[in-house]
Amino acid sequence: MVILGRQVRFSRSERDSARCLGIDLTSVRTLDQYSEAIARLIRILEADRPELLEKIARALSEKTGRPMPARLQRVR
């Protein structure tokens, strides 16, 4: 990834790698668009595979040393 200010560019191999993870970077040109592409994947995981999203969050938490966010409970 090449970043110049708020603009980003991805190589073909980076786009292909991201596509394998479910992230479409073909039209991403800014950091905001990149953030939205990642957020779109998170929303999909949240709806379809919440256990996988939690597993990813736990791995990121362990890797970065940051605590996991509090789990939200649905009020009935």
KOLTOR-480479 format. One record per residue (C-alpha): residue in three letters; x, y, z. Coordinates in pm, whole numbers, plus 50000, padded with zeros to 5 digits. Example, Ala and Ser with C-alpha at 12.3 -4.5 7.8 and 13.67 -1.06 7.14 Angstrom:
% KOLTOR-480479
ALA; 51230; 49550; 50780
SER; 51367; 49894; 50714
//
This chain:
% KOLTOR-480479
MET; 50000; 50000; 50000
VAL; 50126; 50344; 49908
ILE; 49984; 50634; 50110
LEU; 50012; 50998; 50008
GLY; 49813; 51222; 50239
ARG; 49461; 51073; 50244
GLN; 49510; 50893; 49909
VAL; 49599; 50521; 49896
ARG; 49703; 50284; 49621
PHE; 49720; 49905; 49637
SER; 49926; 49671; 49424
ARG; 49754; 49396; 49230
SER; 49882; 49133; 49478
GLU; 49749; 49336; 49772
ARG; 49407; 49361; 49606
ASP; 49410; 48987; 49533
SER; 49508; 48904; 49892
ALA; 49234; 49129; 50028
ARG; 48980; 48971; 49793
CYS; 49063; 48630; 49942
LEU; 48964; 48775; 50281
GLY; 48639; 48919; 50146
ILE; 48757; 49280; 50110
ASP; 48705; 49449; 49773
LEU; 48974; 49714; 49720
THR; 48924; 49766; 49346
SER; 48760; 50109; 49380
VAL; 48932; 50218; 49704
ARG; 49130; 50540; 49652
THR; 49122; 50712; 49996
LEU; 49181; 50612; 50357
ASP; 48811; 50676; 50426
GLN; 48712; 50433; 50149
TYR; 48958; 50178; 50290
SER; 48802; 50215; 50635
GLU; 48456; 50169; 50485
ALA; 48567; 49851; 50302
ILE; 48693; 49706; 50632
ALA; 48377; 49817; 50814
ARG; 48164; 49649; 50546
LEU; 48345; 49318; 50611
ILE; 48296; 49359; 50987
ARG; 47922; 49420; 50942
ILE; 47894; 49108; 50726
LEU; 48082; 48899; 50984
GLU; 47870; 49045; 51264
ALA; 47551; 48936; 51088
ASP; 47661; 48600; 50946
ARG; 47949; 48475; 51160
PRO; 47958; 48652; 51499
GLU; 48171; 48374; 51649
LEU; 48438; 48432; 51383
LEU; 48429; 48808; 51440
GLU; 48482; 48750; 51813
LYS; 48772; 48514; 51740
ILE; 48936; 48779; 51519
ALA; 48880; 49049; 51782
ARG; 49033; 48825; 52051
ALA; 49340; 48754; 51835
LEU; 49386; 49127; 51764
SER; 49348; 49203; 52134
GLU; 49616; 48950; 52225
LYS; 49849; 49070; 51948
THR; 49820; 49439; 52035
GLY; 49791; 49401; 52413
ARG; 49471; 49605; 52419
PRO; 49176; 49480; 52621
MET; 48870; 49336; 52452
PRO; 48576; 49579; 52447
ALA; 48291; 49505; 52685
ARG; 48040; 49266; 52536
LEU; 47708; 49437; 52467
GLN; 47398; 49267; 52596
ARG; 47061; 49297; 52429
VAL; 46791; 49430; 52660
ARG; 46467; 49233; 52636
//
